[in-house]
Amino acid sequence: MLSNIVIPWFIVYITTLFLFDVSPGVSFVITAKNTIKNKSLMIGLFTALGVATSDCLSALIGFFCCALLDQYKLIFQYAQMVGMSYLLYVGIRMMTAKQKEYKLEDAPSTSKYKLDAFKSGFLYTFSNIGIATVIITVISQFYQYVDGNVARFGLVMVVPVISFLTFALIAVCCYFLKLWWLFGKKAYMMDRIAGFIIIILATTNMKAILGTAQMINN
């Protein structure tokens, strides 16, 4: 951990992943729909597991890309700066999102069985290139903080753990608390709040990345 970072990097890392997960999107809606339409928490949890598996695969791809680029330090630093710019762009886009009511019909279909729910969570998430891009980008921002196989394994595995816990929480809220009426109508507010915090977190890491790039150039 760098001494000039006030917030420990792993807290920033976990918070960033959580904010992207809780932001309304296809994974959010398919988890809610499978839970509500089937009136089954278990179906919702299997959907969340499918989403988490997809995110784990994206995290592995991101890790191997970072491991490859890390052999070329200067190129990797430029890639990190591009990734940081992308996160800022996504944060701004989320913060300025137009008011919208999310509907369960936004999800293509409902899965009635556990295996089908797992498949739908996985396929709808993995087919969204934006989700994979965000995960790969986030990992690239924090790859520099880990050293050793155990720490790097942890960096990757945090992604599906946070993903599963987040979407499992959404399933629980929809099943027990019947909160979809709130999620659907106020989801755009969640987007704006998450976008604002992501911008702050991305800029928190900006100084460290730019400082490392300057050291390499010198």
C-alpha positions in Angstrom: 0.0 0.0 0.0 1.3 3.4 -0.9 1.7 5.8 2.0 0.1 8.7 0.2 -3.2 6.8 -0.2 -5.6 7.7 2.6 -8.1 4.9 1.9 -6.5 1.4 1.8 -6.5 0.1 -1.8 -8.5 -3.1 -1.0 -11.4 -1.0 0.4 -11.4 1.1 -2.8 -11.2 -2.1 -4.9 -14.1 -3.8 -3.1 -16.3 -0.7 -3.0 -15.7 -0.1 -6.7 -16.7 -3.7 -7.6 -19.8 -3.4 -5.4 -21.0 -0.1 -6.9 -20.7 -1.5 -10.5 -22.6 -4.6 -9.5 -25.4 -2.7 -7.7 -25.8 -0.4 -10.6 -29.0 -1.4 -12.6 -28.3 -3.4 -15.7 -29.1 -6.7 -17.4 -27.7 -8.8 -14.5 -29.7 -6.8 -11.9 -33.0 -7.2 -13.8 -32.6 -10.9 -14.7 -31.8 -11.7 -11.0 -34.9 -9.8 -9.8 -37.1 -11.2 -12.5 -36.1 -14.8 -11.9 -36.7 -14.3 -8.2 -40.1 -12.5 -8.5 -41.7 -14.4 -11.3 -40.9 -17.8 -9.8 -41.5 -16.7 -6.3 -38.3 -18.6 -5.4 -35.3 -17.3 -3.6 -33.3 -20.4 -4.7 -33.9 -19.5 -8.3 -32.7 -16.0 -7.6 -29.6 -17.3 -5.9 -28.7 -19.6 -8.8 -29.1 -16.7 -11.1 -26.7 -14.7 -8.9 -24.3 -17.7 -9.0 -24.4 -17.6 -12.8 -23.6 -13.9 -12.8 -20.7 -14.4 -10.4 -19.3 -17.2 -12.6 -19.4 -14.9 -15.6 -17.7 -12.2 -13.6 -15.1 -14.7 -12.4 -14.2 -15.6 -16.0 -13.9 -11.9 -16.9 -11.7 -11.4 -13.9 -9.4 -14.3 -15.0 -9.2 -12.7 -18.5 -8.3 -9.4 -16.9 -5.7 -11.0 -14.7 -3.9 -12.7 -17.5 -4.0 -9.6 -19.6 -2.4 -7.7 -16.8 0.2 -10.4 -16.2 1.2 -10.2 -19.9 1.3 -6.5 -20.1 3.2 -6.2 -16.8 6.3 -7.6 -18.6 6.3 -4.3 -20.5 6.1 -1.8 -17.7 5.7 1.4 -19.7 3.0 -0.1 -22.0 1.2 -1.4 -18.9 1.2 2.0 -17.3 -0.3 3.6 -20.4 -2.9 0.8 -20.4 -3.8 1.7 -16.8 -4.2 5.3 -17.7 -6.5 4.4 -20.5 -8.5 2.2 -18.1 -8.6 4.9 -15.5 -10.0 7.3 -18.1 -12.6 4.7 -19.1 -13.7 4.3 -15.5 -14.1 8.0 -15.2 -16.2 8.1 -18.4 -18.4 5.3 -17.1 -18.8 7.1 -13.7 -19.8 10.3 -15.5 -22.2 8.5 -17.7 -23.8 6.8 -14.7 -24.0 10.1 -12.8 -25.7 11.9 -15.7 -28.1 9.0 -16.6 -31.6 10.1 -17.5 -34.5 9.2 -15.2 -35.8 5.8 -16.2 -38.1 3.2 -14.7 -36.7 -0.3 -15.0 -39.2 -3.1 -15.7 -39.0 -6.8 -15.3 -39.9 -7.1 -19.0 -36.4 -5.6 -19.8 -35.1 -9.1 -19.1 -35.5 -11.4 -22.1 -37.0 -14.4 -20.3 -37.7 -16.1 -17.0 -35.9 -19.3 -15.9 -38.0 -21.8 -14.0 -35.3 -24.3 -13.1 -32.1 -23.9 -11.1 -29.8 -24.9 -13.9 -31.6 -22.6 -16.4 -31.4 -19.7 -13.9 -27.6 -20.3 -13.6 -27.3 -20.3 -17.4 -29.4 -17.2 -17.8 -27.3 -15.3 -15.2 -24.1 -16.4 -16.8 -25.0 -15.9 -20.5 -26.8 -12.5 -20.1 -23.9 -11.2 -18.1 -21.0 -12.6 -20.2 -22.7 -11.5 -23.4 -22.6 -7.9 -22.2 -19.2 -6.7 -23.3 -19.5 -3.6 -21.1 -19.5 -5.6 -17.9 -16.5 -7.6 -18.8 -14.6 -4.4 -19.9 -15.4 -2.8 -16.5 -14.1 -5.8 -14.6 -10.9 -6.1 -16.6 -10.3 -2.3 -16.3 -10.9 -2.4 -12.5 -8.4 -5.2 -12.0 -5.8 -3.4 -14.1 -6.1 -0.4 -11.7 -5.2 -2.5 -8.7 -2.9 -5.1 -10.1 0.1 -3.1 -9.0 -0.7 -3.5 -5.4 -0.5 -7.3 -5.2 2.7 -9.4 -5.1 2.8 -13.2 -5.1 0.5 -15.9 -6.3 -1.7 -16.0 -3.2 -2.4 -12.2 -3.3 -3.1 -12.3 -7.1 -5.5 -15.3 -6.6 -7.3 -13.2 -4.0 -7.5 -10.2 -6.4 -9.3 -12.4 -8.9 -11.5 -14.3 -6.5 -12.8 -11.1 -4.8 -14.7 -10.3 -8.0 -17.1 -13.3 -8.0 -17.5 -13.2 -4.2 -18.6 -9.5 -4.3 -20.7 -10.2 -7.3 -22.5 -13.2 -5.8 -23.1 -11.4 -2.5 -24.5 -8.3 -4.2 -26.9 -10.2 -6.5 -27.9 -12.6 -3.7 -28.8 -9.5 -1.7 -30.9 -8.2 -4.6 -32.7 -11.6 -4.7 -33.3 -11.5 -1.0 -34.6 -8.0 -1.1 -37.0 -8.9 -4.0 -38.2 -12.1 -2.3 -38.6 -11.2 1.3 -38.9 -7.4 1.3 -40.7 -7.0 -2.1 -38.5 -4.1 -3.0 -38.7 -4.3 -6.8 -41.2 -1.4 -6.8 -38.5 0.8 -5.3 -35.7 -0.7 -7.4 -37.6 -0.2 -10.6 -38.6 3.4 -10.0 -35.5 4.7 -8.2 -32.8 2.6 -9.9 -31.6 5.7 -11.8 -30.9 7.4 -8.5 -28.7 4.4 -7.5 -26.9 4.8 -10.8 -26.2 8.5 -10.1 -25.0 7.9 -6.6 -22.8 5.0 -7.7 -21.4 7.0 -10.6 -20.5 9.9 -8.3 -18.7 7.6 -5.8 -16.9 5.8 -8.6 -15.5 9.1 -10.0 -14.1 9.9 -6.5 -12.6 6.4 -6.1 -11.1 6.5 -9.6 -9.4 9.8 -8.9 -8.2 8.5 -5.6 -6.1 5.9 -7.5 -5.1 8.4 -10.2 -2.1 9.9 -8.3 -0.6 6.5 -7.6 -0.8 5.4 -11.3 0.5 8.7 -12.7 3.3 8.7 -10.1 4.4 5.2 -11.0 4.3 6.1 -14.7 6.5 9.1 -14.1 9.1 7.0 -12.2 9.3 4.6 -15.1 9.7 7.4 -17.6 12.6 8.9 -15.5 
